[in-house]
């Protein structure tokens, strides 16, 4: 939230509060204008505005009123356009080229009448057109204005609300779970992007299938030698021809993309610059709460999960004597796995430093997830009604994206490994899908097969993921080089080589690292517990969900914080007496003193906050030195020294848990 553009926006809003309202109204106005509203990204813009409202930079009621006024005026202008040109609007550009824009809105208007004016404001595909259609059909303005005004007000509040809530709770949430929020947001964005790509690609082909088929037939007649091979796929007398053409076009495009990626990797003789940048970004986003979730999601591509679902599908096809489908299904799995393993063995691609042996280009897990779910979609989609045939492909895209994102987060692969695996898997399933669709004409009842396949996948994932997550995290823990120091060197001045504060982008979370501990932590933990401190285990997802409990008598767990992507090894807490907590967090470092570890930590004061009254979070407060003084007093039994870090302004307490205080005195 402290990026340059946000600082500039906040400064401009603070200087021009009235003009900010005019800008909000302009966004809503453009979103409502017929045709223009298609290209205006009103939702993300208003969420950004709502975030500024939540952060206190814009007055909330004023922003909502401006957005509602802009939306109402824009709808009224669209109404006037429809009233002015009437039925002639269909002959005007761009409606003459895209008549479906009016057709969808008119169908909705005739089906729901005046209710459609209210409903359409929340449906992006028809929002800019229904007001124009109301005018085109001569609806009286008095009858139109009331539902339009009510919808505009509700729309403004609902579209500002997500950002408003985010901004109001940002400081509290970001203090302890900023990386977690970024990881989950990136995962949702990746799935949404793939979902939209599959959906709109399918819809585009569905709308243009007849014209593409006609062009392809014309090409086959103009090129009799090459055309006879293409003509075998697109026989107009077969109802499968449009889908075969779709698969063939996708196969050509995917093959071109795969070879282009492969050529780029060969030319660079290693990972691309983008690979290195994305890998570094994902490493920065590592968070202990997200680690176990991502490890579980990455395990969805394991043989135990994919193999169980694939075996159940094969058994059902054999039981129902669908020999051709069973043969193609078996070929998809066996040859897909063999070809992928062969490519991984032949192509020598340097692995990320976080990837153990056995991971390379392309990713076997991502490739097989693509093949298993993708070819299963090919099997059952032809048995579905035309409007719902896209759903198996959407599921395949979503599952593959989740597995790929999780493995990218854990550092198992470069992004090019995942993209290459996905493209190769799609190319193989498309080639096999074309062969299957050409030779299979019999239909079968697909509902039992779909329930068996997807149900087995869910059950296998629920059983396997919790068991595999710990092992996966252990495999993908980066090896940090160890730096050996002499004990006296650290005790005297080498301690200054360790950082003085957390390396966070937000200055508010650059906590001072004012405690260093050399030696085992157990003596320190036991000693602090004897003085009224308590040790808290690392919080999990169960503890994170428990933050939603509004029972004031139950104190939530303190969520973990990270230092260089690693969670604290020890978290000690002690009540202050006024409802707050003193906390001591200690993280591991790569420094060793005569084989003894060195720990880096912070002493801080935590206060319980409840943004919107929905969740309870322990949030670090600006410390007045009380927590540091308490830790210094509580560790008098150990050898200790204190001095100000050269790179900081706060004193750093150094403790030797393997040396009694009397020895150092």
C-alpha positions as CSV (number, residue, x, y, z in Angstrom):
1,X,0.0,0.0,0.0
2,X,3.0,2.3,0.0
3,X,3.8,2.1,-3.7
4,X,4.6,5.3,-5.6
5,X,1.3,5.4,-7.5
6,X,-0.7,5.1,-4.3
7,X,1.3,7.8,-2.6
8,X,0.8,10.1,-5.6
9,X,-3.0,9.3,-5.6
10,X,-3.4,9.9,-1.9
11,X,-1.5,13.2,-2.2
12,X,-3.7,14.3,-5.1
13,X,-6.9,13.3,-3.3
14,X,-5.8,15.2,-0.2
15,X,-5.2,18.3,-2.3
16,X,-8.4,17.9,-4.5
17,X,-11.1,16.1,-2.4
18,X,-14.0,17.5,-4.6
19,X,-12.2,16.6,-7.8
20,X,-11.7,13.1,-6.5
21,X,-15.5,12.7,-6.3
22,X,-15.8,14.0,-9.9
23,X,-13.3,11.3,-11.0
24,X,-15.3,8.6,-9.2
25,X,-18.5,9.8,-10.9
26,X,-16.7,9.8,-14.3
27,X,-15.7,6.1,-13.8
28,X,-19.2,5.1,-13.0
29,X,-20.6,7.3,-15.8
30,X,-18.3,5.7,-18.5
31,X,-19.1,2.2,-17.2
32,X,-22.8,2.9,-17.8
33,X,-22.6,4.4,-21.3
34,X,-23.8,2.1,-24.1
35,X,-20.8,0.3,-25.8
36,X,-18.2,2.3,-23.8
37,X,-19.1,0.4,-20.7
38,X,-17.8,-2.8,-22.3
39,X,-14.1,-1.6,-22.1
40,X,-14.2,0.4,-18.8
41,X,-12.8,-1.7,-15.9
42,X,-15.2,-0.2,-13.3
43,X,-15.0,-3.0,-10.8
44,X,-11.2,-2.9,-10.1
45,X,-11.2,0.9,-10.3
46,X,-14.0,1.2,-7.7
47,X,-12.4,-1.4,-5.5
48,X,-9.3,0.8,-5.6
49,X,-11.4,3.8,-4.7
50,X,-13.1,1.8,-1.9
51,X,-9.6,0.9,-0.5
52,X,-8.8,4.6,-0.3
53,X,-12.1,5.1,1.5
54,X,-11.2,2.4,4.0
55,X,-7.8,3.9,4.6
56,X,-9.5,7.2,5.4
57,X,-8.3,9.2,2.4
58,X,-11.8,9.7,0.9
59,X,-15.2,10.3,2.6
60,X,-17.2,7.1,2.2
61,X,-20.8,8.5,1.8
62,X,-19.4,11.2,-0.6
63,X,-17.7,8.5,-2.8
64,X,-20.8,6.3,-2.8
65,X,-23.0,9.3,-3.8
66,X,-20.6,10.3,-6.6
67,X,-20.5,6.7,-8.0
68,X,-24.3,6.4,-7.8
69,X,-24.8,9.8,-9.5
70,X,-22.4,8.9,-12.3
71,X,-24.0,5.5,-12.9
72,X,-27.5,7.0,-13.0
73,X,-26.5,9.8,-15.4
74,X,-24.7,7.3,-17.6
75,X,-27.7,5.0,-17.7
76,X,-29.9,8.0,-18.5
77,X,-27.7,8.9,-21.5
78,X,-27.9,5.3,-22.7
79,X,-31.7,5.4,-22.3
80,X,-31.7,8.6,-24.4
81,X,-29.6,7.0,-27.1
82,X,-32.1,4.1,-27.4
83,X,-35.1,6.5,-27.3
84,X,-33.5,8.8,-30.0
85,X,-32.7,6.1,-32.6
86,X,-35.2,3.4,-31.7
87,X,-35.1,0.3,-33.8
88,X,-32.7,2.0,-36.2
89,X,-30.0,1.5,-33.5
90,X,-29.5,-2.0,-34.9
91,X,-28.3,-0.5,-38.2
92,X,-25.8,1.8,-36.5
93,X,-22.2,1.0,-36.0
94,X,-21.1,-1.0,-34.0
95,X,-24.4,-2.8,-33.5
96,X,-24.6,-3.6,-37.2
97,X,-21.4,-5.7,-36.7
98,X,-22.3,-7.1,-33.3
99,X,-26.0,-7.6,-33.2
100,X,-25.7,-10.0,-30.3
101,X,-25.0,-7.1,-27.9
102,X,-28.6,-5.8,-28.4
103,X,-30.1,-9.3,-28.7
104,X,-28.9,-10.4,-25.2
105,X,-30.1,-7.2,-23.6
106,X,-33.4,-7.3,-25.4
107,X,-34.0,-10.9,-24.5
108,X,-33.4,-10.1,-20.8
109,X,-35.6,-7.0,-21.0
110,X,-38.5,-8.9,-22.6
111,X,-38.2,-11.8,-20.2
112,X,-38.1,-9.7,-17.0
113,X,-39.5,-6.3,-17.9
114,X,-38.9,-3.5,-15.5
115,X,-37.0,-5.9,-13.1
116,X,-34.3,-6.2,-15.8
117,X,-33.4,-2.5,-15.4
118,X,-32.5,-3.2,-11.7
119,X,-30.8,-6.6,-12.4
120,X,-28.8,-5.5,-15.4
121,X,-26.8,-3.0,-13.4
122,X,-25.1,-5.9,-11.7
123,X,-24.5,-8.1,-14.8
124,X,-21.5,-6.9,-16.7
125,X,-22.4,-8.4,-20.1
126,X,-25.6,-6.5,-20.5
127,X,-25.2,-3.5,-18.1
128,X,-24.4,-0.9,-20.8
129,X,-27.2,-2.1,-23.1
130,X,-30.4,-2.6,-21.1
131,X,-31.0,1.1,-20.5
132,X,-30.7,1.8,-24.3
133,X,-33.1,-1.1,-25.0
134,X,-35.6,0.4,-22.5
135,X,-35.5,3.6,-24.5
136,X,-35.6,1.8,-27.8
137,X,-38.8,0.1,-26.7
138,X,-40.4,3.4,-25.6
139,X,-40.5,2.7,-21.9
140,X,-41.7,6.0,-20.2
141,X,-38.8,7.7,-18.4
142,X,-40.8,8.0,-15.2
143,X,-41.2,4.3,-15.0
144,X,-37.6,3.8,-15.9
145,X,-36.0,6.3,-13.5
146,X,-37.0,4.8,-10.1
147,X,-35.5,1.3,-10.6
148,X,-32.5,2.8,-12.3
149,X,-31.8,5.2,-9.4
150,X,-32.3,2.4,-6.8
151,X,-30.0,0.1,-8.7
152,X,-27.3,2.8,-9.1
153,X,-27.2,3.5,-5.4
154,X,-27.0,-0.2,-4.4
155,X,-24.5,-0.9,-7.2
156,X,-22.2,2.0,-5.9
157,X,-22.3,0.7,-2.3
158,X,-21.7,-3.0,-3.3
159,X,-18.9,-2.2,-5.7
160,X,-17.1,0.1,-3.2
161,X,-17.6,-2.3,-0.3
162,X,-14.9,-4.9,-1.0
163,X,-12.2,-2.2,-1.3
164,X,-13.7,-0.3,1.6
165,X,-13.4,-3.4,3.9
166,X,-9.9,-4.2,2.6
167,X,-8.7,-0.7,3.3
168,X,-10.2,-0.5,6.7
169,X,-8.6,-3.8,7.8
170,X,-5.4,-3.5,5.8
171,X,-3.1,-2.2,8.5
172,X,-4.2,-4.9,11.0
173,X,-4.1,-7.7,8.6
174,X,-0.9,-6.7,6.8
175,X,0.9,-6.5,10.1
176,X,0.8,-10.3,10.4
177,X,-0.4,-11.8,7.2
178,X,0.5,-9.6,4.3
179,X,2.3,-12.3,2.4
180,X,-0.5,-14.7,3.0
181,X,-3.0,-12.3,1.5
182,X,-0.7,-11.7,-1.5
183,X,-0.3,-15.4,-2.1
184,X,-4.0,-16.2,-1.9
185,X,-4.8,-13.1,-4.1
186,X,-2.2,-14.3,-6.7
187,X,-3.7,-17.8,-6.7
188,X,-7.2,-16.5,-7.2
189,X,-6.1,-14.2,-10.0
190,X,-4.3,-17.0,-11.8
191,X,-7.3,-19.3,-11.6
192,X,-9.6,-16.5,-12.7
193,X,-7.3,-15.7,-15.7
194,X,-7.2,-19.3,-16.9
195,X,-10.9,-19.7,-16.3
196,X,-11.8,-16.6,-18.3
197,X,-9.3,-17.6,-21.1
198,X,-10.9,-21.1,-21.5
199,X,-14.4,-19.7,-21.2
200,X,-14.1,-16.9,-23.7
201,X,-12.0,-19.0,-26.1
202,X,-14.7,-21.6,-26.1
203,X,-17.5,-19.0,-26.6
204,X,-15.6,-17.4,-29.5
205,X,-15.2,-20.7,-31.3
206,X,-18.9,-21.6,-30.6
207,X,-20.1,-18.3,-32.1
208,X,-17.8,-18.6,-35.1
209,X,-17.8,-22.4,-35.7
210,X,-20.0,-22.3,-38.8
211,X,-17.9,-19.6,-40.5
212,X,-14.6,-21.3,-39.6
213,X,-15.9,-24.6,-40.9
214,X,-17.0,-23.0,-44.2
215,X,-13.6,-21.4,-44.6
216,X,-11.8,-24.6,-43.9
217,X,-14.0,-26.5,-46.5
218,X,-13.2,-23.8,-49.0
219,X,-9.5,-24.2,-48.3
220,X,-9.6,-28.0,-48.7
221,X,-11.3,-27.6,-52.1
222,X,-8.6,-25.0,-53.2
223,X,-5.8,-27.3,-52.1
224,X,-6.8,-30.8,-53.1
225,X,-3.5,-32.5,-52.1
226,X,-3.1,-31.0,-48.6
227,X,-6.8,-30.5,-48.2
228,X,-7.7,-34.2,-48.3
229,X,-6.0,-34.6,-44.9
230,X,-7.8,-31.7,-43.4
231,X,-11.0,-32.8,-45.1
232,X,-10.9,-36.0,-43.2
233,X,-11.4,-34.0,-40.0
234,X,-14.1,-31.6,-41.2
235,X,-16.7,-33.6,-43.0
236,X,-19.7,-31.3,-42.9
237,X,-22.1,-34.3,-42.7
238,X,-20.7,-35.2,-39.3
239,X,-21.9,-33.2,-36.2
240,X,-18.5,-33.7,-34.7
241,X,-16.8,-31.5,-37.4
242,X,-16.9,-28.2,-35.5
243,X,-15.4,-29.7,-32.4
244,X,-12.7,-31.5,-34.4
245,X,-11.9,-28.3,-36.1
246,X,-11.6,-26.6,-32.7
247,X,-9.3,-29.3,-31.5
248,X,-7.2,-29.1,-34.6
249,X,-6.8,-25.3,-34.5
250,X,-5.9,-25.4,-30.8
251,X,-3.4,-28.2,-31.5
252,X,-1.6,-26.0,-34.1
253,X,-1.6,-23.0,-31.8
254,X,-0.3,-24.9,-28.8
255,X,2.4,-26.7,-30.8
256,X,3.6,-23.4,-32.1
257,X,3.7,-21.9,-28.6
258,X,5.5,-24.9,-27.2
259,X,8.2,-24.9,-29.8
260,X,8.6,-21.2,-29.4
261,X,9.2,-21.6,-25.7
262,X,11.6,-24.5,-26.2
263,X,13.6,-22.4,-28.8
264,X,13.8,-19.5,-26.3
265,X,15.1,-21.8,-23.6
266,X,17.7,-23.3,-25.9
267,X,18.8,-19.9,-27.1
268,X,19.2,-18.7,-23.5
269,X,21.0,-21.9,-22.5
270,X,19.1,-21.9,-19.2
271,X,16.1,-20.3,-17.4
272,X,14.8,-17.1,-18.9
273,X,15.1,-13.8,-17.1
274,X,11.4,-13.9,-16.4
275,X,11.9,-17.3,-14.8
276,X,14.5,-15.9,-12.4
277,X,12.4,-12.8,-11.5
278,X,9.2,-14.8,-10.8
279,X,11.1,-17.4,-8.8
280,X,12.6,-14.6,-6.7
281,X,9.2,-13.0,-6.2
282,X,7.6,-16.3,-5.1
283,X,10.5,-16.9,-2.7
284,X,9.8,-13.5,-1.1
285,X,6.1,-14.4,-0.7
286,X,6.8,-17.5,1.4
287,X,4.6,-17.5,4.5
288,X,4.2,-20.3,7.1
289,X,0.4,-20.1,6.9
290,X,0.6,-20.4,3.1
291,X,3.3,-23.1,3.0
292,X,1.2,-26.0,4.2
293,X,-1.7,-25.0,2.0
294,X,0.5,-24.8,-1.1
295,X,2.2,-28.0,-0.2
296,X,-1.2,-29.7,0.0
297,X,-2.3,-28.2,-3.3
298,X,0.9,-29.2,-5.0
299,X,0.2,-32.8,-3.9
300,X,-2.9,-32.8,-6.1
301,X,-0.6,-33.7,-9.0
302,X,0.9,-36.7,-7.2
303,X,0.4,-40.2,-8.6
304,X,-1.6,-41.2,-5.5
305,X,-4.3,-38.6,-6.4
306,X,-4.2,-38.6,-10.2
307,X,-3.6,-42.3,-10.4
308,X,-6.6,-43.1,-8.2
309,X,-9.0,-41.0,-10.3
310,X,-7.6,-42.3,-13.6
311,X,-7.8,-45.9,-12.5
312,X,-11.5,-45.6,-11.5
313,X,-12.3,-44.0,-14.9
314,X,-10.5,-46.8,-16.7
315,X,-12.3,-49.4,-14.7
316,X,-15.7,-47.9,-15.4
317,X,-15.0,-47.7,-19.2
318,X,-13.8,-51.4,-19.2
319,X,-16.8,-52.4,-17.2
320,X,-19.2,-50.7,-19.6
321,X,-17.3,-52.2,-22.5
322,X,-16.3,-48.9,-24.0
323,X,-13.1,-50.4,-25.5
324,X,-12.2,-47.6,-27.8
325,X,-12.6,-45.0,-25.0
326,X,-10.6,-47.2,-22.6
327,X,-7.8,-47.7,-25.1
328,X,-7.5,-43.9,-25.8
329,X,-7.7,-43.2,-22.0
330,X,-4.9,-45.7,-21.4
331,X,-2.8,-44.3,-24.2
332,X,-3.3,-40.8,-22.9
333,X,-1.9,-41.8,-19.5
334,X,0.9,-44.2,-20.5
335,X,2.3,-42.4,-23.5
336,X,1.8,-39.0,-21.9
337,X,3.9,-40.1,-18.8
338,X,6.5,-41.8,-21.0
339,X,7.0,-38.9,-23.4
340,X,7.1,-36.4,-20.5
341,X,9.7,-38.5,-18.6
342,X,11.7,-38.8,-21.8
343,X,11.7,-35.0,-22.4
344,X,12.7,-34.4,-18.8
345,X,15.6,-36.8,-19.2
346,X,16.8,-35.5,-22.5
347,X,16.5,-31.7,-21.8
348,X,19.1,-30.6,-19.3
349,X,17.7,-27.5,-17.7
350,X,19.3,-26.1,-14.6
351,X,17.0,-26.5,-11.6
352,X,16.1,-23.7,-9.1
353,X,18.2,-23.9,-5.9
354,X,15.0,-24.9,-4.0
355,X,14.2,-27.9,-6.3
356,X,15.6,-31.3,-5.3
357,X,16.7,-34.0,-7.7
358,X,14.0,-35.3,-10.0
359,X,12.5,-31.9,-11.0
360,X,13.1,-30.5,-14.5
361,X,11.7,-29.4,-17.8
362,X,8.8,-30.0,-18.3
363,X,7.1,-30.6,-15.0
364,X,5.8,-34.2,-14.9
365,X,3.1,-33.4,-12.3
366,X,1.7,-30.4,-14.2
367,X,1.9,-32.2,-17.5
368,X,0.0,-35.3,-16.2
369,X,-2.6,-33.1,-14.4
370,X,-3.2,-31.4,-17.8
371,X,-3.5,-34.7,-19.6
372,X,-5.6,-36.5,-17.1
373,X,-8.2,-33.7,-16.6
374,X,-7.9,-32.5,-20.2
375,X,-8.5,-35.8,-21.9
376,X,-11.2,-36.7,-19.4
377,X,-12.9,-33.4,-20.6
378,X,-12.6,-34.6,-24.2
379,X,-14.2,-37.9,-23.2
380,X,-17.3,-36.5,-21.5
381,X,-17.8,-33.1,-23.2
382,X,-19.3,-34.6,-26.3
383,X,-22.0,-36.2,-24.1
384,X,-23.1,-32.9,-22.5
385,X,-25.5,-30.3,-23.9
386,X,-23.8,-27.7,-26.1
387,X,-24.2,-25.0,-23.5
388,X,-22.4,-27.0,-20.7
389,X,-19.7,-28.6,-22.7
390,X,-17.2,-26.1,-21.6
391,X,-17.4,-27.0,-17.9
392,X,-15.1,-30.1,-17.9
393,X,-12.5,-27.9,-19.7
394,X,-12.9,-25.2,-17.1
395,X,-12.4,-27.7,-14.3
396,X,-9.3,-29.0,-16.0
397,X,-7.9,-25.5,-16.4
398,X,-8.6,-24.6,-12.8
399,X,-7.0,-27.8,-11.3
400,X,-3.9,-27.5,-13.5
401,X,-3.5,-23.9,-12.5
402,X,-3.7,-24.6,-8.8
403,X,-1.1,-27.4,-9.1
404,X,1.2,-25.3,-11.2
405,X,0.9,-22.2,-8.9
406,X,1.5,-24.3,-5.8
407,X,4.7,-25.9,-7.2
408,X,5.9,-22.5,-8.4
409,X,5.3,-21.1,-4.9
410,X,7.3,-23.9,-3.4
411,X,10.2,-23.4,-5.8
412,X,10.0,-26.8,-7.4
413,X,10.2,-25.4,-11.0
414,X,10.9,-22.4,-13.1
415,X,7.8,-20.9,-14.6
416,X,8.9,-22.1,-18.0
417,X,8.9,-25.7,-16.7
418,X,5.2,-25.3,-15.8
419,X,4.2,-23.5,-19.0
420,X,6.1,-26.1,-21.0
421,X,4.5,-29.0,-19.2
422,X,1.1,-27.5,-19.7
423,X,1.5,-26.8,-23.4
424,X,3.0,-30.2,-24.0
425,X,0.1,-31.9,-22.1
426,X,-2.4,-29.9,-24.1
427,X,-0.8,-30.8,-27.4
428,X,-0.8,-34.5,-26.6
429,X,-4.4,-34.6,-25.3
430,X,-5.5,-32.6,-28.4
431,X,-3.8,-35.0,-30.8
432,X,-5.3,-38.0,-29.0
433,X,-8.6,-36.2,-28.7
434,X,-8.8,-35.7,-32.5
435,X,-8.1,-39.4,-33.0
436,X,-10.7,-40.4,-30.5
437,X,-13.4,-38.0,-31.8
438,X,-12.8,-39.3,-35.4
439,X,-13.2,-43.0,-34.5
440,X,-15.9,-42.9,-31.8
441,X,-19.5,-42.2,-32.7
442,X,-21.3,-44.1,-29.9
443,X,-22.6,-42.1,-27.0
444,X,-22.7,-43.2,-23.4
445,X,-24.2,-42.1,-20.1
446,X,-21.5,-39.9,-18.7
447,X,-22.9,-38.9,-15.4
448,X,-21.8,-42.0,-13.5
449,X,-18.4,-41.7,-15.0
450,X,-18.1,-38.0,-14.1
451,X,-19.2,-38.6,-10.5
452,X,-16.8,-41.5,-10.2
453,X,-13.8,-39.6,-11.6
454,X,-14.3,-36.3,-9.9
455,X,-15.4,-37.9,-6.6
456,X,-12.4,-40.2,-6.5
457,X,-10.1,-37.3,-7.1
458,X,-11.7,-35.3,-4.3
459,X,-11.5,-38.2,-1.8
460,X,-8.0,-39.1,-2.8
461,X,-6.9,-35.5,-2.5
462,X,-8.5,-35.1,1.0
463,X,-6.8,-38.3,2.2
464,X,-3.3,-37.7,0.6
465,X,-2.8,-33.9,0.9
466,X,-2.6,-33.6,4.7
467,X,-0.1,-36.6,4.8
468,X,2.0,-35.3,1.9
469,X,2.3,-31.6,2.9
470,X,5.0,-32.0,5.6
471,X,7.2,-34.2,3.4
472,X,6.8,-31.7,0.5
473,X,7.8,-28.8,2.7
474,X,10.8,-30.7,3.9
475,X,11.8,-31.3,0.3
476,X,11.5,-27.7,-0.8
477,X,13.2,-26.0,2.1
478,X,16.1,-24.1,0.6
479,X,19.6,-24.9,1.9
480,X,21.1,-21.8,3.5
481,X,24.9,-21.7,3.5
482,X,26.2,-21.8,7.1
483,X,28.7,-19.1,8.3
484,X,30.9,-20.2,11.1
485,X,32.1,-17.5,13.6
486,X,34.3,-17.7,16.6
487,X,32.3,-17.1,19.8
488,X,34.5,-14.2,20.9
489,X,34.3,-12.6,17.5
490,X,30.5,-12.6,17.6
491,X,30.5,-11.5,21.2
492,X,32.7,-8.5,20.5
493,X,31.7,-7.1,17.1
494,X,30.7,-9.8,14.5
495,X,27.1,-9.5,15.8
496,X,26.8,-6.3,13.8
497,X,26.9,-8.3,10.6
498,X,23.4,-9.5,11.3
499,X,20.6,-7.1,10.2
500,X,19.2,-4.5,12.5
501,X,15.6,-4.7,11.2
502,X,13.4,-6.8,9.1
503,X,13.7,-6.3,5.4
504,X,10.1,-5.4,4.6
505,X,8.9,-3.1,1.9
506,X,6.4,-1.4,4.2
507,X,8.3,0.7,6.8
508,X,5.7,0.0,9.4
509,X,6.6,-3.7,9.4
510,X,10.4,-3.2,9.5
511,X,10.6,-4.2,13.1
512,X,13.8,-3.6,15.0
513,X,15.7,-6.9,15.5
514,X,16.9,-6.0,19.0
515,X,17.7,-9.5,20.4
516,X,20.4,-12.0,19.4
517,X,20.7,-15.3,21.1
518,X,23.6,-17.8,20.8
519,X,23.1,-21.4,21.9
520,X,20.1,-23.7,22.3
521,X,16.7,-22.2,22.9
522,X,15.4,-24.8,25.4
523,X,17.2,-23.3,28.4
524,X,15.9,-19.8,27.5
525,X,12.3,-21.1,27.0
526,X,12.3,-22.9,30.3
527,X,13.8,-19.9,32.1
528,X,11.2,-17.5,30.7
529,X,8.3,-19.9,31.5
530,X,9.4,-20.0,35.1
531,X,9.0,-16.2,35.2
532,X,5.5,-16.2,33.8
533,X,6.0,-16.3,30.1
534,X,4.3,-18.9,27.9
535,X,5.5,-20.5,24.7
536,X,3.1,-20.6,21.8
537,X,3.4,-23.2,19.1
538,X,3.4,-22.0,15.5
539,X,-0.2,-21.1,14.5
540,X,-1.9,-23.1,11.8
541,X,-4.9,-22.7,9.5
542,X,-7.1,-23.9,12.3
543,X,-5.9,-21.0,14.4
544,X,-6.3,-18.6,11.5
545,X,-10.0,-19.6,11.1
546,X,-10.5,-19.2,14.8
547,X,-9.8,-15.5,14.4
548,X,-13.4,-15.2,13.2
549,X,-14.7,-16.2,16.7
550,X,-16.3,-13.1,18.3
551,X,-16.2,-14.6,21.8
552,X,-14.4,-11.9,23.8
553,X,-13.4,-14.4,26.5
554,X,-11.3,-16.4,24.0
555,X,-8.0,-14.9,23.1
556,X,-6.9,-15.8,19.5
557,X,-3.5,-17.2,18.7
558,X,-0.7,-14.9,17.6
559,X,-0.1,-15.5,13.9
560,X,3.5,-16.2,12.8
561,X,5.7,-13.6,11.3
562,X,8.6,-14.3,8.9
563,X,12.2,-13.3,8.6
564,X,13.6,-14.1,5.1
565,X,10.5,-16.2,4.5
566,X,11.1,-18.4,7.6
567,X,8.7,-18.4,10.6
568,X,10.0,-17.8,14.1
569,X,11.4,-20.8,15.9
570,X,10.3,-19.6,19.3
571,X,7.5,-17.3,20.3
572,X,7.2,-16.4,24.0
573,X,4.3,-14.3,25.3
574,X,3.5,-12.6,28.6
575,X,0.4,-10.6,29.5
576,X,1.0,-6.9,30.3
577,X,-1.9,-6.6,32.7
578,X,-3.9,-4.1,30.5
579,X,-5.1,-6.6,27.9
580,X,-2.0,-6.5,25.7
581,X,0.9,-9.0,25.3
582,X,4.7,-8.7,25.4
583,X,6.2,-11.0,22.8
584,X,9.7,-12.3,22.1
585,X,10.1,-13.8,18.6
586,X,13.3,-15.6,17.6
587,X,14.2,-16.7,14.0
588,X,17.1,-19.0,12.9
589,X,20.1,-17.5,11.2
590,X,22.9,-19.1,9.1
591,X,25.5,-18.2,11.7
592,X,27.1,-20.9,13.9
593,X,29.3,-20.4,17.0
594,X,31.3,-23.5,17.6
595,X,28.4,-25.6,16.1
596,X,25.9,-23.7,18.3
597,X,23.1,-21.8,16.4
598,X,22.6,-18.1,16.5
599,X,19.0,-16.7,16.7
600,X,17.8,-13.2,15.7
601,X,14.7,-11.8,17.3
602,X,12.6,-8.9,18.3
603,X,10.8,-7.9,21.5
604,X,7.5,-6.2,20.9
605,X,4.1,-5.2,22.4
606,X,1.0,-6.7,20.8
607,X,-2.5,-5.2,21.0
608,X,-5.7,-7.1,20.2
609,X,-7.6,-5.3,17.3
610,X,-10.9,-6.2,15.7
611,X,-11.3,-4.6,12.3
612,X,-15.1,-4.4,11.5
613,X,-15.7,-6.6,14.5
614,X,-15.3,-9.6,12.3
615,X,-11.9,-10.9,13.2
616,X,-9.5,-10.6,16.1
617,X,-5.8,-10.0,15.5
618,X,-2.8,-9.4,17.7
619,X,-1.1,-6.4,16.0
620,X,2.4,-5.1,16.9
621,X,2.4,-1.6,18.4
622,X,5.0,1.1,18.4
623,X,7.1,0.0,21.2
624,X,8.4,2.3,23.9
625,X,11.1,-0.1,25.0
626,X,9.0,-1.8,27.7
627,X,9.1,-5.2,26.0
628,X,12.9,-5.0,25.4
629,X,13.5,-4.0,29.0
630,X,11.3,-6.9,30.2
631,X,13.3,-9.4,28.2
632,X,16.6,-7.9,29.4
633,X,15.4,-8.2,33.0
634,X,14.1,-11.8,32.5
635,X,17.3,-13.0,31.1
636,X,19.7,-11.9,33.8
637,X,20.6,-15.5,34.6
638,X,22.5,-15.7,31.2
639,X,25.6,-14.0,30.0
640,X,24.4,-10.9,28.2
641,X,25.7,-7.7,26.6
642,X,23.9,-4.8,25.1
643,X,24.9,-2.1,22.5
644,X,23.4,0.0,19.8
645,X,23.6,-1.6,16.3
646,X,25.6,0.6,13.9
647,X,22.7,0.4,11.3
648,X,19.9,1.1,13.8
649,X,18.9,3.3,16.7
650,X,17.8,0.8,19.3
651,X,20.1,-1.3,21.6
652,X,20.6,-4.9,20.7
653,X,20.6,-7.4,23.6
654,X,23.0,-10.4,23.0
655,X,22.5,-13.5,25.1
656,X,24.5,-16.7,25.5
657,X,22.2,-19.5,26.7
658,X,25.2,-21.9,27.1
659,X,27.1,-19.5,29.3
660,X,26.0,-18.5,32.9
661,X,26.0,-14.8,33.7
662,X,28.8,-15.2,36.3
663,X,31.2,-16.5,33.6
664,X,30.9,-13.4,31.6
665,X,31.0,-10.9,34.4
